[in-house]
Amino acid sequence: MKRRDFLIAGAALGVAGLGCLGGCSSYTGSARVSGGGVAGRHWGFVVDVERFNREADMGKIQAACHHAHNVPDIGDPKEEVKWIWGEPFEASFADIHSEHPSRELEEATVPVLCNHCEEPPCVRVCPTKATFKRDDGIVEMDYHRCIGCRFCMAACPYGARSLNFRDPGPYLDEVDPSYPTRTKGVVEKCMMCADRIDAGELPLCVEASNGTILFGDLNDPDSDVRRALDESFAVRRRTSLGTGPSVYYMIKGGEAHA
């Protein structure tokens, strides 16, 4: 079937229901289109901005993530695919103002990725339910359901999604067979290593961060992330939009304010 015919048929019949009676498999082969994860949990990250710039290696973190998830290195900034990458603090928090920020903050680089929002706009606009939110707050994707409409990319205020403009296969030096490769026309993003979390392991970016990225249950007051937030000043990206990001950035001394 031609792509155009498929889109027309999907609009008429309701793509969400095609071949998915009783739930569908996601990329892991076990998660459903809705639900999944442990209800009551809210997984999230806390980045120690000062320590990250002093001790972390962004290249190492990105390499660990991209290698394990078969993210292609296209080489063209206009078509690049990325799950996690470094951005200047000022560019990442353009809506946060400080009269006299420290030099460390002005020159800081922060890791940016999917924020796994509490109210994810990408989920609301996806016509095929290829993007869905688990019960534990992780925003996942079912690559098989993605039709490449890019509504989710337009809705995401963080630029966290990438489209495979071409077949990613030729741009992979080595394929990790434990994670599926994508195809041309499919959108992808950070999945918070949901498969590793379900197995009781830490996300890869956390393991590679030398302790500068914390991970845990934001609903648990005794978790590492909650203790860090209770003891420090932290900001999130573009909170005024009401998305409720699950990624926090700790700033020494509370040097910025919304």
C-alpha positions in Angstrom: 0.0 0.0 0.0 1.3 3.4 -0.9 2.0 5.8 2.1 -0.7 8.3 0.9 -3.3 5.5 0.7 -2.3 4.3 4.1 -2.8 7.7 5.7 -6.2 8.1 4.1 -7.3 4.7 5.2 -6.0 5.4 8.7 -7.9 8.6 9.0 -11.1 6.9 7.9 -10.9 3.8 10.0 -9.1 5.1 13.1 -5.5 3.9 13.0 -5.4 3.5 16.8 -7.7 0.5 16.5 -6.1 -1.4 13.6 -4.5 -4.6 14.7 -4.5 -3.5 18.4 -7.4 -5.2 20.0 -6.5 -5.7 23.6 -3.3 -3.6 23.5 -0.2 -3.4 21.4 3.4 -4.2 21.8 5.9 -1.3 22.0 9.6 -1.5 21.1 10.3 -3.8 24.0 7.7 -6.3 22.9 5.9 -6.1 26.2 4.7 -2.6 27.0 1.2 -1.7 25.9 0.1 1.4 24.0 -1.2 2.8 27.3 0.0 1.9 30.8 3.1 0.0 31.5 5.5 0.6 34.3 4.7 0.6 38.0 1.7 2.9 38.9 2.5 5.4 41.6 6.1 5.9 40.5 7.4 9.0 38.7 10.8 8.4 37.3 13.0 11.5 36.7 16.5 13.0 36.5 18.4 15.6 38.5 21.5 17.1 36.9 24.1 18.8 39.1 25.1 21.6 36.7 28.3 22.6 38.5 29.5 19.0 38.9 28.5 18.1 35.4 30.7 20.7 33.9 33.6 19.8 36.2 33.4 16.0 36.1 31.2 14.7 33.3 32.1 13.8 29.8 29.2 14.7 27.5 30.8 12.8 24.6 31.0 9.7 26.6 27.5 10.0 27.9 26.1 10.5 24.4 28.1 7.7 23.0 26.8 5.2 25.6 23.2 6.2 24.9 23.5 6.3 21.1 25.5 3.1 20.7 23.1 1.0 22.8 20.0 2.4 21.1 21.4 2.3 17.5 21.1 6.0 17.0 22.6 6.8 13.6 25.4 9.4 13.1 24.1 11.1 9.9 26.7 13.9 10.0 24.3 16.5 8.6 23.0 19.0 11.3 19.8 19.4 9.3 19.1 15.6 9.4 20.8 14.6 12.6 19.2 12.1 15.0 20.0 12.5 18.7 18.6 11.3 22.0 20.9 13.3 24.4 23.3 16.1 23.7 24.9 19.1 25.3 23.6 22.7 25.0 24.8 26.0 26.6 22.9 26.8 29.8 21.8 30.2 28.5 20.3 28.6 25.3 18.6 25.8 27.3 17.0 28.2 29.8 16.3 31.3 27.7 13.2 32.0 29.8 15.2 32.2 33.0 16.7 35.6 33.9 19.5 36.5 36.2 21.0 40.0 36.5 24.4 38.8 37.4 24.9 35.1 36.7 28.2 33.5 37.7 30.8 32.9 35.1 30.4 29.2 35.7 26.7 29.4 34.9 27.3 31.5 31.8 29.8 29.1 30.5 28.0 25.9 31.6 26.9 23.1 29.3 23.9 21.0 30.3 22.7 17.7 28.9 19.3 18.0 27.2 16.9 15.2 26.3 13.3 14.2 26.3 11.8 15.7 29.5 9.2 12.9 29.9 6.6 15.5 30.8 3.7 15.0 33.2 1.5 16.6 30.6 3.3 15.6 27.3 1.9 17.6 24.3 3.5 15.0 22.0 1.1 12.3 23.3 -2.0 14.5 22.8 -1.2 15.2 19.1 -0.1 11.8 18.0 -2.8 10.4 15.7 -1.8 6.8 15.9 -0.9 6.5 19.6 2.7 5.7 18.6 3.7 8.0 21.5 2.2 7.2 24.9 2.8 7.8 28.5 3.4 4.9 30.9 1.9 4.7 34.4 5.4 5.5 35.8 5.7 8.7 33.9 8.0 7.5 31.1 6.9 8.8 27.6 7.6 5.9 25.2 7.2 5.2 21.5 6.0 2.3 19.5 8.1 2.7 16.3 5.8 0.3 14.4 2.9 2.7 14.8 4.7 5.9 13.8 3.6 7.2 10.4 6.1 10.1 10.4 3.6 12.9 10.4 5.8 14.8 12.8 3.0 16.3 14.8 4.9 15.3 17.9 8.0 17.1 16.7 6.0 20.3 16.2 4.3 19.9 19.6 7.5 19.2 21.7 8.8 22.5 23.1 12.2 21.0 23.8 13.3 19.8 20.4 13.8 16.4 21.8 12.5 14.4 18.8 14.3 13.5 15.6 12.9 12.2 12.2 14.8 9.6 10.2 14.9 11.4 6.9 16.7 8.5 5.4 17.4 4.8 6.2 19.6 4.9 9.3 21.2 1.6 8.7 24.1 2.8 6.6 25.0 5.3 9.3 25.4 2.7 12.0 29.0 1.4 12.5 27.8 -1.4 14.7 24.3 -2.6 15.5 23.3 -3.6 19.0 20.9 -6.5 18.4 19.2 -6.0 21.8 17.5 -2.8 20.6 15.5 -2.6 17.3 16.7 -0.4 14.5 14.3 2.2 13.0 13.4 2.9 9.4 13.2 5.9 7.1 10.2 8.1 8.1 10.1 7.1 11.8 10.5 9.6 14.6 12.5 8.7 17.7 13.7 10.1 21.0 15.1 9.3 24.4 13.0 6.5 26.1 14.7 7.0 29.5 16.1 3.4 29.0 12.7 2.0 30.0 13.8 -1.5 29.2 16.8 -1.1 31.7 14.6 0.4 34.4 12.1 -2.5 34.1 15.1 -4.8 34.6 16.1 -2.9 37.7 19.1 -1.1 36.1 20.0 2.5 35.8 19.6 4.5 32.5 22.8 4.5 30.6 23.3 8.3 30.8 23.3 8.0 34.6 25.8 5.2 34.6 28.2 7.2 32.3 27.8 10.6 34.1 30.2 10.0 36.9 27.5 10.7 39.4 26.5 14.1 38.0 23.1 12.9 36.7 20.9 11.4 39.4 17.9 9.1 38.7 15.0 8.0 40.8 11.4 8.1 41.8 10.2 11.7 42.2 7.3 10.5 44.3 9.6 8.9 46.9 10.9 11.4 49.5 13.8 9.0 50.3 15.0 8.7 46.7 18.3 10.2 45.6 16.5 12.7 43.3 14.2 13.9 46.0 16.9 14.3 48.6 19.0 16.3 46.1 16.0 18.5 45.3 15.2 19.0 49.0 18.7 20.3 49.6 19.3 22.4 46.5 17.8 25.0 44.2 16.7 23.5 40.9 15.1 24.6 37.7 13.3 22.9 34.8 13.0 23.9 31.2 10.1 26.0 30.1 7.8 25.2 33.0 5.5 28.1 32.1 4.1 25.9 29.3 2.5 23.6 31.8 4.2 20.4 30.5 5.7 19.4 33.9 9.2 18.3 32.9 10.7 15.4 34.8 14.3 16.6 34.3 15.6 19.0 37.0 18.9 21.0 36.9 20.5 21.9 40.2 22.1 25.3 40.4 24.5 26.3 43.2 23.2 29.0 45.5 20.0 29.6 43.5 21.7 32.0 41.0 18.7 32.1 38.6 15.1 32.7 38.9 12.1 32.4 36.6 
